[in-house]
Amino acid sequence: MKNPTPPSPTARTAARIALVTGASRGLGFALAEALAAAGWHVLAVARTVGGLEELDDRIRAAGGSATLAPMDITDAEAMAHLAGSIAERWGGLGLWVHAAIHAAPLAPAGHLDLKDFDKSAACNIRATAALIPLIEPLLRAADGTALFFDDPRGGEKFFGSYGASKAAQVALARTWQAECAKIGPRVLIETPSAMPTATRGRFFPGEDRATLRDPRDEAKRLLALLQDC
C-alpha cells in the first residue's frame, strides 16, 4: 500500500508547522526528520544546501513534507522576510526548534581567534536575540512551543568562544522562558545526550563514538517530550 499523499503546506494549520533552525545536520536534522514523520510540515533553515536537500529527500521518501529555506540566521533581513512569509501563509507556528550553532575551534583563552569569537557571538547570541522577537508572535498565535538546547561548557578549559556564547544564548532563552511563563509561548530548554555529531567530533576527536546516543534516538525522546507538554 502506498503512503497517502500528505496535505499541502497551505492546507495545514499553524499548530502543525514546525520551524527548525539548524536543520541540515546533527540533532536539528534528526528532529526535522522525526517531526515530518509525525505529521508536521517542517520549515528547514540552514546554510548547507546539500544537507537540506538530503533532509528533504528523506522526508519525502517517508511521505512527509518540508519547505527548505537555505538561509543564514545571522542575516537579519532574511530572517525578517522568513517570519513575514510564515505569518502571511500560515498565520503562526506550532513549534520552533533552535538547533543552529557556531562551534569555534577549541583554544586557550589567552589565544582566542577573535574572528571565530565574533562568529560565535553573531550566530549563538545576536541571531538568537533577533529571532526571538520575530518568532514570539508567531508562536503565540498558535499556542506554540520553542525548544532550545543547553550545552554547559562555560568555564571548561579551551571552550572560551563556544562555552561563553552558548551560555549567553541559554541565559537569553531562560529569560524569555521566565517572561512567558504565564502568557506564552511555552519555552523549553533541554540538555541533549552526547551524540556523535560533527560538532562533537571536532571537540573530542579521539572519543569512542560507539558509546554515544544516535541523534535519531534522541530526536524520538525529545519529540515524546514535546507531545507530553
C-alpha positions as a LaTeX table, in Angstrom:
\begin{tabular}{lrrr}
\hline
Residue & $x$ (\AA) & $y$ (\AA) & $z$ (\AA) \\
\hline
Met1 & 0.00 & 0.00 & 0.00 \\
Lys2 & 1.38 & 3.37 & $-0.98$ \\
Asn3 & 1.88 & 6.14 & 1.54 \\
Pro4 & $-1.01$ & 8.60 & 1.38 \\
Thr5 & $-0.23$ & 11.98 & $-0.15$ \\
Pro6 & 0.43 & 14.41 & 2.73 \\
Pro7 & $-1.71$ & 17.54 & 2.96 \\
Ser8 & $-0.27$ & 20.51 & 1.11 \\
Pro9 & 1.53 & 23.07 & 3.31 \\
Thr10 & $-1.17$ & 25.64 & 2.62 \\
Ala11 & $-3.82$ & 23.23 & 3.94 \\
Arg12 & $-2.09$ & 22.74 & 7.28 \\
Thr13 & $-2.94$ & 24.76 & 10.34 \\
Ala14 & $-0.31$ & 26.87 & 12.03 \\
Ala15 & $-0.31$ & 24.49 & 15.02 \\
Arg16 & 1.29 & 21.79 & 12.83 \\
Ile17 & 4.00 & 23.96 & 11.30 \\
Ala18 & 7.49 & 23.48 & 12.77 \\
Leu19 & 10.42 & 25.79 & 12.12 \\
Val20 & 13.81 & 24.12 & 12.60 \\
Thr21 & 16.80 & 26.45 & 12.51 \\
Gly22 & 19.99 & 24.47 & 12.02 \\
Ala23 & 18.24 & 21.62 & 10.21 \\
Ser24 & 20.99 & 20.44 & 7.87 \\
Arg25 & 22.94 & 18.21 & 10.28 \\
Gly26 & 23.10 & 16.63 & 13.71 \\
Leu27 & 20.18 & 16.88 & 16.11 \\
Gly28 & 18.44 & 19.56 & 14.04 \\
Phe29 & 18.40 & 17.21 & 11.03 \\
Ala30 & 17.17 & 14.28 & 13.13 \\
Leu31 & 14.41 & 16.31 & 14.77 \\
Ala32 & 13.25 & 17.76 & 11.46 \\
Glu33 & 13.00 & 14.23 & 10.04 \\
Ala34 & 11.14 & 12.95 & 13.13 \\
Leu35 & 8.72 & 15.87 & 13.14 \\
Ala36 & 7.86 & 15.35 & 9.48 \\
Ala37 & 7.28 & 11.64 & 10.14 \\
Ala38 & 4.89 & 12.64 & 12.94 \\
Gly39 & 2.80 & 14.73 & 10.58 \\
Trp40 & 4.31 & 18.20 & 10.94 \\
His41 & 5.17 & 20.35 & 7.95 \\
Val42 & 8.80 & 21.31 & 8.56 \\
Leu43 & 10.35 & 24.64 & 7.60 \\
Ala44 & 14.02 & 23.68 & 7.47 \\
Val45 & 16.53 & 26.53 & 7.77 \\
Ala46 & 20.30 & 26.15 & 7.36 \\
Arg47 & 23.18 & 27.45 & 5.27 \\
Thr48 & 24.20 & 23.99 & 3.98 \\
Val49 & 22.12 & 23.36 & 0.87 \\
Gly50 & 23.33 & 19.79 & 0.44 \\
Gly51 & 22.25 & 18.86 & 3.95 \\
Leu52 & 18.83 & 20.40 & 3.43 \\
Glu53 & 18.35 & 18.53 & 0.15 \\
Glu54 & 19.26 & 15.24 & 1.83 \\
Leu55 & 16.76 & 16.02 & 4.59 \\
Asp56 & 14.06 & 16.79 & 2.02 \\
Asp57 & 14.73 & 13.53 & 0.18 \\
Arg58 & 14.35 & 11.53 & 3.40 \\
Ile59 & 11.21 & 13.36 & 4.46 \\
Arg60 & 9.54 & 12.92 & 1.09 \\
Ala61 & 10.53 & 9.25 & 0.86 \\
Ala62 & 8.72 & 8.71 & 4.16 \\
Gly63 & 5.60 & 10.53 & 2.96 \\
Gly64 & 6.18 & 13.80 & 4.83 \\
Ser65 & 6.58 & 17.35 & 3.62 \\
Ala66 & 9.07 & 20.15 & 4.14 \\
Thr67 & 9.87 & 23.63 & 2.89 \\
Leu68 & 13.60 & 24.29 & 2.51 \\
Ala69 & 14.95 & 27.71 & 3.43 \\
Pro70 & 18.70 & 27.88 & 2.70 \\
Met71 & 19.44 & 30.96 & 4.78 \\
Asp72 & 21.99 & 32.26 & 7.26 \\
Ile73 & 20.30 & 33.04 & 10.58 \\
Thr74 & 22.73 & 35.92 & 11.11 \\
Asp75 & 21.15 & 37.67 & 8.09 \\
Ala76 & 18.57 & 39.80 & 9.91 \\
Glu77 & 16.82 & 40.89 & 6.73 \\
Ala78 & 16.40 & 37.31 & 5.52 \\
Met79 & 15.04 & 36.20 & 8.90 \\
Ala80 & 12.55 & 39.07 & 8.98 \\
His81 & 11.39 & 38.12 & 5.49 \\
Leu82 & 11.01 & 34.48 & 6.57 \\
Ala83 & 8.94 & 35.43 & 9.62 \\
Gly84 & 6.73 & 37.65 & 7.47 \\
Ser85 & 6.21 & 34.84 & 4.96 \\
Ile86 & 5.22 & 32.43 & 7.75 \\
Ala87 & 2.73 & 34.94 & 9.12 \\
Glu88 & 1.24 & 35.55 & 5.68 \\
Arg89 & 0.97 & 31.89 & 4.69 \\
Trp90 & 0.03 & 30.14 & 7.94 \\
Gly91 & $-0.63$ & 32.87 & 10.50 \\
Gly92 & 1.61 & 31.31 & 13.13 \\
Leu93 & 3.90 & 28.48 & 14.21 \\
Gly94 & 3.29 & 25.46 & 16.38 \\
Leu95 & 6.95 & 24.84 & 17.11 \\
Trp96 & 10.38 & 26.46 & 16.82 \\
Val97 & 13.40 & 24.20 & 17.29 \\
His98 & 16.58 & 26.27 & 17.55 \\
Ala99 & 19.48 & 23.94 & 16.78 \\
Ala100 & 21.69 & 26.36 & 14.84 \\
Ile101 & 25.10 & 26.87 & 16.39 \\
His102 & 28.57 & 28.08 & 15.51 \\
Ala103 & 31.19 & 25.92 & 17.19 \\
Ala104 & 34.52 & 27.74 & 17.15 \\
Pro105 & 37.70 & 25.64 & 17.42 \\
Leu106 & 38.93 & 24.95 & 20.91 \\
Ala107 & 41.66 & 27.32 & 22.08 \\
Pro108 & 43.15 & 28.68 & 25.31 \\
Ala109 & 41.51 & 31.90 & 26.47 \\
Gly110 & 44.83 & 33.68 & 26.01 \\
His111 & 44.94 & 32.70 & 22.33 \\
Leu112 & 41.37 & 33.07 & 21.10 \\
Asp113 & 40.87 & 33.91 & 17.44 \\
Leu114 & 38.66 & 36.99 & 17.66 \\
Lys115 & 37.21 & 36.33 & 14.20 \\
Asp116 & 35.93 & 32.99 & 15.47 \\
Phe117 & 34.75 & 34.63 & 18.68 \\
Asp118 & 32.79 & 37.22 & 16.67 \\
Lys119 & 31.22 & 34.47 & 14.53 \\
Ser120 & 30.20 & 32.64 & 17.72 \\
Ala121 & 28.66 & 35.79 & 19.16 \\
Ala122 & 26.87 & 36.62 & 15.90 \\
Cys123 & 25.31 & 33.17 & 15.47 \\
Asn124 & 24.82 & 31.97 & 19.02 \\
Ile125 & 23.84 & 35.22 & 20.73 \\
Arg126 & 22.90 & 38.04 & 18.38 \\
Ala127 & 20.94 & 35.94 & 15.89 \\
Thr128 & 19.00 & 34.33 & 18.75 \\
Ala129 & 18.24 & 37.76 & 20.18 \\
Ala130 & 16.98 & 38.87 & 16.76 \\
Leu131 & 14.91 & 35.73 & 16.14 \\
Ile132 & 13.01 & 35.71 & 19.44 \\
Pro133 & 11.00 & 38.92 & 18.77 \\
Leu134 & 10.31 & 37.76 & 15.21 \\
Ile135 & 9.06 & 34.32 & 16.21 \\
Glu136 & 7.35 & 35.10 & 19.52 \\
Pro137 & 4.12 & 36.46 & 17.93 \\
Leu138 & 4.01 & 33.51 & 15.52 \\
Leu139 & 4.19 & 31.03 & 18.40 \\
Arg140 & 1.61 & 32.94 & 20.45 \\
Ala141 & $-0.80$ & 32.87 & 17.52 \\
Ala142 & $-0.78$ & 29.05 & 17.55 \\
Asp143 & $-0.18$ & 28.38 & 21.26 \\
Gly144 & 3.22 & 27.13 & 20.18 \\
Thr145 & 6.45 & 25.99 & 21.79 \\
Ala146 & 10.10 & 26.99 & 21.42 \\
Leu147 & 12.80 & 24.41 & 22.09 \\
Phe148 & 16.42 & 25.36 & 22.90 \\
Phe149 & 19.39 & 23.14 & 23.66 \\
Asp150 & 21.81 & 23.69 & 26.51 \\
Asp151 & 25.42 & 22.51 & 26.38 \\
Pro152 & 27.01 & 23.67 & 29.64 \\
Arg153 & 30.62 & 24.13 & 28.54 \\
Gly154 & 31.08 & 27.58 & 30.06 \\
Gly155 & 34.17 & 27.61 & 32.26 \\
Glu156 & 35.67 & 24.43 & 30.81 \\
Lys157 & 39.24 & 24.59 & 29.53 \\
Phe158 & 39.61 & 25.68 & 25.89 \\
Phe159 & 35.85 & 26.23 & 25.39 \\
Gly160 & 36.08 & 30.02 & 25.62 \\
Ser161 & 34.30 & 31.07 & 22.40 \\
Tyr162 & 31.78 & 28.23 & 22.27 \\
Gly163 & 31.18 & 27.98 & 26.01 \\
Ala164 & 30.70 & 31.70 & 26.57 \\
Ser165 & 28.42 & 32.25 & 23.57 \\
Lys166 & 26.36 & 29.12 & 24.23 \\
Ala167 & 25.93 & 30.09 & 27.90 \\
Ala168 & 24.77 & 33.55 & 26.82 \\
Gln169 & 22.30 & 32.04 & 24.36 \\
Val170 & 20.80 & 29.81 & 27.03 \\
Ala171 & 20.68 & 32.68 & 29.53 \\
Leu172 & 18.66 & 34.65 & 26.97 \\
Ala173 & 16.35 & 31.67 & 26.45 \\
Arg174 & 15.84 & 31.31 & 30.21 \\
Thr175 & 14.96 & 34.98 & 30.48 \\
Trp176 & 12.40 & 34.57 & 27.71 \\
Gln177 & 11.10 & 31.42 & 29.38 \\
Ala178 & 10.53 & 33.27 & 32.67 \\
Glu179 & 8.83 & 36.19 & 30.95 \\
Cys180 & 6.47 & 33.89 & 29.03 \\
Ala181 & 5.61 & 31.51 & 31.87 \\
Lys182 & 2.10 & 32.93 & 32.29 \\
Ile183 & 1.38 & 34.45 & 28.90 \\
Gly184 & 3.11 & 32.10 & 26.44 \\
Pro185 & 4.62 & 30.92 & 24.28 \\
Arg186 & 5.97 & 27.84 & 26.04 \\
Val187 & 9.78 & 27.84 & 26.10 \\
Leu188 & 11.62 & 24.58 & 26.77 \\
Ile189 & 15.36 & 24.21 & 27.37 \\
Glu190 & 16.77 & 20.70 & 27.21 \\
Thr191 & 20.27 & 19.27 & 27.59 \\
Pro192 & 20.58 & 16.53 & 24.95 \\
Ser193 & 22.52 & 13.34 & 25.44 \\
Ala194 & 26.03 & 13.16 & 23.99 \\
Met195 & 25.73 & 12.31 & 20.30 \\
Pro196 & 28.24 & 11.55 & 17.51 \\
Thr197 & 27.66 & 14.84 & 15.71 \\
Ala198 & 30.20 & 16.67 & 13.58 \\
Thr199 & 30.42 & 19.39 & 16.22 \\
Arg200 & 31.25 & 16.96 & 19.00 \\
Gly201 & 33.71 & 15.20 & 16.72 \\
Arg202 & 35.67 & 18.44 & 16.38 \\
Phe203 & 35.69 & 18.92 & 20.15 \\
Phe204 & 36.58 & 15.31 & 21.05 \\
Pro205 & 38.29 & 13.73 & 18.03 \\
Gly206 & 39.60 & 10.68 & 19.90 \\
Glu207 & 36.33 & 9.79 & 21.61 \\
Asp208 & 34.76 & 6.34 & 21.23 \\
Arg209 & 31.69 & 7.34 & 19.23 \\
Ala210 & 30.12 & 3.92 & 19.65 \\
Thr211 & 29.20 & 4.89 & 23.22 \\
Leu212 & 27.24 & 7.97 & 22.11 \\
Arg213 & 23.50 & 8.19 & 21.53 \\
Asp214 & 22.21 & 8.16 & 17.96 \\
Pro215 & 20.67 & 11.57 & 17.08 \\
Arg216 & 17.57 & 9.80 & 15.76 \\
Asp217 & 17.00 & 8.16 & 19.14 \\
Glu218 & 17.50 & 11.49 & 20.88 \\
Ala219 & 15.06 & 13.11 & 18.46 \\
Lys220 & 12.44 & 10.49 & 19.36 \\
Arg221 & 12.93 & 11.24 & 23.07 \\
Leu222 & 12.57 & 14.97 & 22.52 \\
Leu223 & 9.54 & 14.53 & 20.30 \\
Ala224 & 7.87 & 12.48 & 23.03 \\
Leu225 & 8.65 & 15.26 & 25.49 \\
Leu226 & 7.07 & 17.83 & 23.20 \\
Gln227 & 3.95 & 15.70 & 22.80 \\
Asp228 & 3.61 & 15.43 & 26.58 \\
Cys229 & 3.65 & 19.23 & 27.03 \\
\hline
\end{tabular}
